[in-house]
Amino acid sequence: MPLPSSLPLRLAALATSLAAALALLPCATQAQDNGRFAVGAQVGTPGLGLQAQWAVTPKVVLRGGYDVLNWDREQTYKGIDYDAKVDFKSPGAFVDLHPFDNGFLIWGGAYFGSRKIDLDATPTSSVDIGGATFTPAQVGALTGKIELASTAPFLGLGYDNTFALNGRLGFRVLAGAAFGDKPKVDLDARGGTLSNDPAFRARLDNEEREIQDEADKYKVLPVVQAGLNFRF
């Protein structure tokens, strides 16, 4: 899985602190006569994306976005090095609440779409699978997939001054967490001398369950984003 370290959590804490500090700054009352709509671009842990906003009232902004994350990296599970291909396509719908009529916001909503990680490994030395050791010839090629829940509710804090100032340009910084059901893990082996052996398949099932246990911690994913908006 991506984001195995505590870096996103530190970034989320930093972004939340920044948003809280910005909320204390004096800010003009939202001037919606300059336009209730805005479009923008963002970058963050969900990837690169675009979004559109509509200020329903000075306190309520509806927002829709689409983020894409494609990332190739090496990932080790249970001592086996996999080539991991991350493919997240995350449309989202959110409501931003500005309780103080300034840039500080509380946002909620959900991410949707396909979020998966493809795993491939061809062992070059003996590996442990499900508690037993097998040679590369016995294993062949390992292929796997980790699929995250297609719907992930979201809660967070942030700062967005797009509708709080009289200018056309605005910026935002957001932090929070997306919550979903536990990921689904599938693991298979092909091309080995034991690929169809029942005892080996049972060990492979054990390995899949062990990877599932590791993947379950990603039911909650930290989200950190920053972006720019143009208001019209």
N, C-alpha and C positions, 0 to 999 in steps of 0.2 A: 504494500500500500504506500502511497505517497505520504509525505508529511509525518515521518515516523518520529521526529525529534520534537522538542518543546519549543522550537522557534516560532511556529504560528501562535502558540499560547502567549509568548512574550510580546509578539507583535500586536496581538489582540489587546493585551493589557496596556501597551503603549498607546494604541489608537484610542482606546476608551478614555485614558487619562487626558489625551490631547483634546478629545471631544468635550470632556467635562470642563477643561480649562477654557476652551473657546466659548463655551456657553456662558461664562462669566463676563465676557467682554461686552461692552455696550454695542448695541446693534439697532439699526433702524427698523421700525415696524415694516412688515412685509408690504411691499408696494406692488400689488397685483395689477395696477393699471398699466404697468409696463409689460404685462403678459403673464398668462397663467400656464403656459406650456414651456417645456425645455427638453432638449435632447443632450446626450452626453456620452462619454466613453470612460471606461474604468479598467483598472488592473488590480489584481489581488489573488488570493488563494483559489477562488473558483476559476481563474484564468483571465483572458482578455474579453471585454464585452462592450456592448452598447446598451443604452437605456433611453426611455422616454418618461417624462414626468408631467403631471397635471395637478396644479394647486387648486383643490376644491374650495378650501377656505384658508385663511392665514395659518391655521393650526393643522390642517389635514392635506397631505399630498399623496396622490396615488402614483405608483411607479411600476413600470414593467421593464425587464431587462433580459438579455441573452448573453451568457458567458460560455466561452469555449476554452478548454485546457487540453492540450496534447503534449505529452511528455514521455520521453523514452529514458529509462534508467535501469541500473542493475539493482535488484532487490533480493535479499537473502531470506529464505524461509527454512527453518529447521536444518540449517547447514547446507542448503542447496542454493546455488546462485542462479537466479532467473533473470532473463531479459524481460522487463516489465514495460508495457506500453499503456500509458494512462490516456483514456479517451473520455472526457467529461463534456457533455453538452447540456447546459443548465439554463433553460428559460426560467424566469421567476416573476412573481407578482407580489407587490409589497404595499403596505400602507405606512407612511411616515407621519408620526405625530410630533408637532412642535409645541410643547406645552407652554413655553415662555415667549412665543411669538418671535423667536430669533432662530439662529441656525441649529441650536441643539435639538436633537430628535431621538425619539424611540421608534424603532421600526420593527415590523413583524410581517410575516407572509410565508411564502414557501418557494422552494426550488423544485423544478420538475425536470423530466427528461431522462436521457440515457447517461449513466455514469458507470464505466466499467474499466477494469484493468486486465489486460491479456498477459499471461505468463508463458514463457518458453524457456526450456533448459535441456541441454544435451550433456549429461555428465561425462567427464573425461577421466574420472577416477571413481572408486567405489564410494557409494553414498548410503546413508541411513534413510530408509523409507519405512515409516510406521513402526520403528523399533527393530528392524532387521537390516542387515547390510547386503547390498546388491552391487554387482559389477556394472560398468557401462553397457556391456553387451546384453546383460539381462534386462536392464531398464529401458534402453532405447532412448526415445525423446519424450520428455515430459511437457505436457501442455495444460494450462489452467486458465480459469477466468474467475475474477471477483467482480460481482455486480452489486452496486449499492442500490438502495431503495430508490424507486423512480420519483417518489415524493418525499421531500424533506422540509418540514416546517422550520421556520427561522425566527429568532428573536435577537435584537441587538440594540446598540446605542451608536450615536454618531453625531456629526456636525455637517450641515449642508446649508450654505448661505445663498443658494440660487434664487430663492424667492424672498430673502430677507433684506436684500439690498436693491438699489435702484439701477444697477448696471446690468449688462447683458450676460456677463460671464460669472460663473459661480464655481466653487469647488466643494468637495465633500470628502470626508474620511469616515469610514464605517467599520464597526467591529461587532462580532456576535458569534452565534453558534447555530449550525443546522443540525436538526435531529431527525433520525430515520430509523427504520427497522434494521436489524442486523444484516450485513451483507450476505449474499449467497455465493458459495465457493464451489467450483467444480474442478476436479483434477483428473487427468488421464495420462496414460503412457502408451506409446505406439512404437513399433519397430524393434522391440527387444525380444530376446528369446523367451522371456517369461511374461510378455505383455498380456497373454490370455490365460495365464496360469491362475487358478482360483486362489491359491495361497498368496501369490503376489498381489492379486487384485484386492484381497482383504487387507494386506499391508498398505496398499495405496489408499484404501478407504480410511484407514487410521490416519495416514498422512494428511488427507483432506480435512478430517475433523480437527487435527492439530492446527492447520492453517486457518480453519474457521475460527478457532479460539483466538488466534492472533488478530484476525480481521474484525472480530466482534467489537473491539475497542473503538472502531471507527464508526460506530453508530452515531456519535456526536463529533462533528467536524468544526473546528474553529474557522471563522471567516473574517478576513481582513481585506478591505478594499479602499482604494483612493481613486478619485476621478475628477473630471472637469465637465461643466455643463454650459450650454448656450441657451439663453432664454429668449423667447419671442412671443 
